[in-house]
Amino acid sequence: MVILMNKPGQLANRLFLFAHFISSAMEHKFTVLCPSLDEYALYFKNFAGSLCPRFPCTFVRRYSQQKAHQRNFCYVLLNKLGRMVLKNKSRYGMLRTGLIATHSEIFDISQKDIVRQLKKPFCFIRNYFYHDVKGLKKYRNEIAPLFVLSDEYAEKIKSFSKGMRKDVEIVIGVHIRRGDYKTWRGGQYYFEDDVYTRFIAQAKNLFSGKRVRFLICSNESVDVSVGGDADCIMGPGSEIEDLYALAECDYLIGPPSSYSRWASFLSYSPLFAIEDPDHVLCLEDFKDVFESPWMTHSTVQPTKAG
């Protein structure tokens, strides 16, 4: 049994981490507990009612507000237990083990020696730097439906998407990532409005003759005028609704981020990751998420594991 014991990064980082381990669990037949998803679990139909989000999803019950507090208690308890195990692996090694990945040591969890540890009765996983890209690609069609939204949020996205697509043929989602990107990697992927305005104009020209609309989502306040003279609307505004609204788009644009990658993973919408602000956009730049080298690289800042 694998236990994802801490909270590396925000929503999309934790979703991808869970999804990578689910793909390995599908291939190698073990259970994954994801207590670290606790404050986000209510967004998802398959996890909202669980004391501890898990795969296989076998103990889903009706969500109640009380469960949120119970899930957090479960996270705290398993996190503390994991810390104890990782600190004393020599003592617990027969039945329990743990892995701590870092930027310099990214674990490919499809490797046989890693799988042996994952299949121990208890294997505590700390940090973010694990992947099984081949497995994630293989089981994509089975994994994506596991993260279907709960009815409340699904209805909101359905309604928003209907309005978003009214009277247009193509919708292009633009993820403007700010916040922590101002300092992460020295601000390499923190772009000012004029960069996004230029890429929106270039994307509009790629589909000249088509009725195109741009959906703009950001983790900071952004004015719709960033789209210049293009037809633009703002996202719903919450982290989960923006994410799943992006997944309703036909194409996606944004800096390297697990957030836009998750939208692309769910929807198969091709993604253009902005790395060079002076790049001239062409249609071939929009690629399936698995063509991106970022699928095996981290876009989460190194933080002290909680």
Residue, then its C-alpha position, 0 to 999 in steps of 0.5 A: m500500500v502506497i501512502l502519499m504522506n505530504k502536500p507538495g505544491q498545490l492542486a494540480n501538482r497533487l493531482f498529477l502525483f496521485a495520477h502517476f501512482i494510480s497508473s502504477a497501481m493499475e499496472h502492478k495491483f496495489t492500493v494508493l492512499c492520498p490523504s494529502l488531497d484532503e482539502y481538495a477532495l470535495y471537488f471530486k465525485n469519487f473522493a468527496g465522500s471518502l475519509c481518505p482519498r484512495f485508489p481503488c475507489t471502494f469506500v465512497r460515501r455521501y459527502s458531509q461537511q464533517k468529513a472535511h475535518q475528518r479527512n484533515f485528521c487522517y492526513v495529519l495522522l498518516n503524515k506523522l506516522g510516515r515521518m516516524v517510519l522514514k526516520n527509522k526505516s531500519r526498524y520498520g523495513m520488513l513491513r514498512t518503507g518509504l521514498i523521499a525524492t528530490h530534484s536531483e533524484i527523480f524516481d521512475i516508479s515503473q522500475k522493478d526495484i521501486v515497484r517492489q517497495l511500492k508493493k510492501p504493506f506500507c510505503f510512505i511517499r514524501n515530496y513530488f518527484y516521482h513519475d510513471v509517464k508510460g503508465l500514465k499514458k497507457y491508462r489515461n482513458e481510465i484515470a481521467p474519469l476518476f477525477v470527474l467533478s462532483d455534481e455541484y461543480a460539474e453543473k457549474i462547468k457545464s453551464f459556463s462551457k455552454g456560454m463560453r462556446k456560444d456563437v464561436e467555433i474555437v475556444i483557446g484557453v490562456h493560463i496566466r500563471r503569476g504568484d509564486y512564478k515571480t520568484w520560481r526559477g528566478g522568474q523565468y516563466y513569469f511573463e507580463d501582460d504584453v507577452y500574453t497579448r502577443f501570443i493571443a494575437q498570433a493564435k487568433n491569426l492562426f485561425s483567421g476566418k474562424r470565430v475564435r474566443f479566448l478564455i483567460c484564467s489566472n491565479e492573480s487579478v488580470d484584466v480582460s484587456v490583456g487579450g487586446d482586440a480578441d474576443c476574450i472572457m475571464g474564467p469562473g474564478s475559483e481554482i477548480e472551476d478555472l482548471y476544468a473550464l480550461a479543460e473544456c477548451d480546444y487549445l491551451i496556452g500557458p507557461p510550463s505548469s502542472y495546472s495547464r498540463w492537467a487540463s490538457f491531460l483530461s481533455y486531450s486539448p493540445l497545449f503550447a507551453i510558453e518558454d521563450p516570450d519572443h517565440v513566433l507561434c505556429l499551429e505545430d506548437f500545440k502538442d499533446v501533453f505527453e509530447s512535453p518534456w515537462m511531463t517528467h520535470s517538476t514545475v513545483q517549487p522545492t518546499k519543506a515537506g509537510 
